Protein backbone atom coordinates (compact mmCIF):
# COMPACT_ATOMS: atom_id res chain seq x y z
CA UNK A 1 0.00 0.00 0.00
CA UNK A 2 2.84 2.40 0.84
CA UNK A 3 4.24 1.96 -2.67
CA UNK A 4 0.90 3.07 -4.15
CA UNK A 5 1.02 6.24 -2.06
CA UNK A 6 4.60 6.99 -3.09
CA UNK A 7 3.77 6.47 -6.76
CA UNK A 8 0.70 8.72 -6.48
CA UNK A 9 2.61 11.50 -4.71
CA UNK A 10 5.52 11.21 -7.17
CA UNK A 11 3.06 11.65 -10.05
CA UNK A 12 1.79 14.85 -8.45
CA UNK A 13 5.34 16.11 -7.96
CA UNK A 14 6.21 15.39 -11.60
CA UNK A 15 3.55 17.92 -12.56
CA UNK A 16 5.73 20.87 -11.54
CA UNK A 17 7.74 23.25 -13.67
CA UNK A 18 10.25 21.80 -16.13
CA UNK A 19 13.28 23.15 -14.23
CA UNK A 20 12.17 22.01 -10.75
CA UNK A 21 13.73 18.87 -9.35
CA UNK A 22 11.70 16.51 -7.17
CA UNK A 23 13.35 13.61 -5.36
CA UNK A 24 12.48 11.16 -2.64
CA UNK A 25 14.38 12.26 0.45
CA UNK A 26 13.48 9.55 2.93
CA UNK A 27 10.86 6.94 3.67
CA UNK A 28 7.84 9.13 3.00
CA UNK A 29 9.55 12.47 2.44
CA UNK A 30 10.27 14.30 -0.78
CA UNK A 31 12.31 17.37 -1.55
CA UNK A 32 11.48 19.81 -4.33
CA UNK A 33 14.30 22.07 -5.46
CA UNK A 34 13.04 25.21 -7.18
CA UNK A 35 15.98 27.22 -8.53
CA UNK A 36 15.65 30.94 -9.17
CA UNK A 37 12.21 31.01 -7.57
CA UNK A 38 10.68 33.75 -5.48
CA UNK A 39 8.75 32.91 -2.34
CA UNK A 40 5.48 33.84 -4.06
CA UNK A 41 6.29 31.51 -6.99
CA UNK A 42 7.24 28.72 -4.57
CA UNK A 43 3.98 29.05 -2.66
CA UNK A 44 2.03 28.92 -5.95
CA UNK A 45 3.80 25.69 -6.97
CA UNK A 46 3.25 24.18 -3.53
CA UNK A 47 -0.44 25.13 -3.59
CA UNK A 48 -0.80 23.18 -6.87
CA UNK A 49 0.88 20.20 -5.20
CA UNK A 50 -1.40 20.54 -2.18
CA UNK A 51 -4.41 20.67 -4.54
CA UNK A 52 -3.15 17.47 -6.17
CA UNK A 53 -3.09 15.75 -2.77
CA UNK A 54 -6.64 16.98 -2.07
CA UNK A 55 -7.77 15.60 -5.45
CA UNK A 56 -6.05 12.28 -4.70
CA UNK A 57 -7.96 12.05 -1.44
CA UNK A 58 -11.25 13.00 -3.09
CA UNK A 59 -10.86 10.22 -5.67
CA UNK A 60 -10.60 7.80 -2.72
CA UNK A 61 -8.27 5.43 -4.49
CA UNK A 62 -6.52 4.75 -1.18
CA UNK A 63 -8.14 3.43 2.01
CA UNK A 64 -6.79 6.40 4.03
CA UNK A 65 -6.12 10.10 3.63
CA UNK A 66 -2.76 11.28 2.37
CA UNK A 67 -1.49 14.29 4.31
CA UNK A 68 1.06 16.84 3.25
CA UNK A 69 3.31 19.01 5.38
CA UNK A 70 5.58 21.55 3.75
CA UNK A 71 8.72 23.37 4.80
CA UNK A 72 10.10 26.27 2.80
CA UNK A 73 13.69 27.49 3.02
CA UNK A 74 15.20 30.08 0.72
CA UNK A 75 18.69 31.32 0.00
CA UNK A 76 20.40 33.41 -2.63
CA UNK A 77 23.63 31.50 -2.02
CA UNK A 78 24.27 27.74 -1.97
CA UNK A 79 24.28 26.51 1.60
CA UNK A 80 24.45 23.10 3.22
CA UNK A 81 21.96 24.25 5.87
CA UNK A 82 19.13 24.89 3.40
CA UNK A 83 17.86 21.32 3.45
CA UNK A 84 18.12 21.17 7.24
CA UNK A 85 16.12 24.41 7.50
CA UNK A 86 13.42 23.17 5.12
CA UNK A 87 13.18 19.87 7.00
CA UNK A 88 12.75 21.70 10.32
CA UNK A 89 10.07 23.92 8.78
CA UNK A 90 8.26 20.86 7.40
CA UNK A 91 8.06 19.37 10.89
CA UNK A 92 6.77 22.68 12.29
CA UNK A 93 4.14 22.72 9.54
CA UNK A 94 3.21 19.11 10.35
CA UNK A 95 2.78 19.97 14.03
CA UNK A 96 0.61 22.98 13.21
CA UNK A 97 -1.56 21.30 10.56
CA UNK A 98 -3.18 18.31 12.29
CA UNK A 99 -5.35 17.68 10.34
CA UNK A 100 -4.05 19.72 7.42
CA UNK A 101 -6.71 21.79 5.72
CA UNK A 102 -5.46 25.37 5.57
CA UNK A 103 -3.85 26.72 2.39
CA UNK A 104 -0.31 28.08 2.34
CA UNK A 105 0.05 31.83 2.44
CA UNK A 106 3.03 34.10 2.13
CA UNK A 107 4.21 35.76 5.29
CA UNK A 108 4.41 34.16 8.70
CA UNK A 109 2.59 37.17 10.17
CA UNK A 110 -0.44 36.35 8.00
CA UNK A 111 -0.43 32.62 8.70
CA UNK A 112 1.26 31.39 11.87
CA UNK A 113 1.31 27.82 10.52
CA UNK A 114 3.78 28.83 7.80
CA UNK A 115 7.17 29.73 9.16
CA UNK A 116 10.03 30.41 6.80
CA UNK A 117 13.76 30.47 7.15
CA UNK A 118 15.73 32.74 4.86
CA UNK A 119 19.48 32.88 4.41
PyMOL commands that set and color helices and strands:
alter all, ss='L'
color gray80, all
select helices_A, chain A and resi 2-14+39-59+81-96
alter helices_A, ss='H'
color red, helices_A
select strands_A, chain A and resi 21-24+30-33+73-74+117-118
alter strands_A, ss='S'
color yellow, strands_A
deselect
rebuild
show_as cartoon
